[in-house]
Amino acid sequence: MEKKRKTTAELNSNVPRQQMKEVECPTCTVHLQVEIPANGSKTIECSVCQHPFLVRDY
């Protein structure tokens, strides 16, 4: 019996999408592309100065 394999698009459709957002580090003002959560906030660390800061979904 042959099994049906799922395509990449079918696999990705089951995964909740996270939105990309460009944010500015409040310390060194470098612009970073980060994934933001669907709701709430997330703490990220600047890749340049290592300063942690919050990114919100709005």
C-alpha positions as CSV (number, residue, x, y, z in Angstrom):
1,M,0.0,0.0,0.0
2,E,1.3,3.5,-0.9
3,K,1.4,6.2,1.8
4,K,0.5,9.7,0.8
5,R,3.3,12.1,1.7
6,K,2.5,15.6,2.7
7,T,4.1,18.5,0.8
8,T,6.0,21.3,2.6
9,A,3.0,23.6,2.1
10,E,0.7,21.1,3.8
11,L,3.1,20.7,6.7
12,N,3.6,24.5,7.1
13,S,-0.2,25.1,7.1
14,N,-0.5,23.3,10.4
15,V,2.2,25.4,12.1
16,P,1.0,28.8,13.6
17,R,2.7,31.6,11.7
18,Q,4.8,34.1,13.5
19,Q,5.1,37.6,12.1
20,M,8.4,39.2,11.3
21,K,8.8,42.8,12.5
22,E,11.6,45.3,12.3
23,V,12.4,46.8,15.6
24,E,15.0,49.3,16.9
25,C,17.2,48.5,19.8
26,P,16.6,51.3,22.4
27,T,20.2,51.3,23.4
28,C,22.3,51.3,20.2
29,T,19.4,52.1,17.7
30,V,20.4,49.2,15.4
31,H,17.4,47.8,13.4
32,L,16.7,44.1,13.9
33,Q,14.3,41.7,12.2
34,V,12.6,39.6,14.9
35,E,9.8,37.1,15.0
36,I,7.0,38.3,17.3
37,P,4.5,36.1,19.0
38,A,0.9,36.0,17.9
39,N,-0.1,37.6,21.2
40,G,1.7,39.0,24.2
41,S,5.3,40.0,24.3
42,K,8.7,38.5,24.0
43,T,12.1,39.5,25.4
44,I,14.9,39.6,22.8
45,E,18.5,40.5,23.1
46,C,20.2,42.9,20.6
47,S,22.8,41.1,18.5
48,V,25.1,44.1,18.6
49,C,25.1,45.4,22.2
50,Q,23.4,42.4,24.0
51,H,20.8,44.7,25.6
52,P,17.6,42.8,26.4
53,F,14.3,44.5,25.6
54,L,10.6,43.6,25.0
55,V,8.9,43.2,21.7
56,R,5.1,43.4,21.7
57,D,2.6,42.0,19.1
58,Y,1.2,45.4,18.2
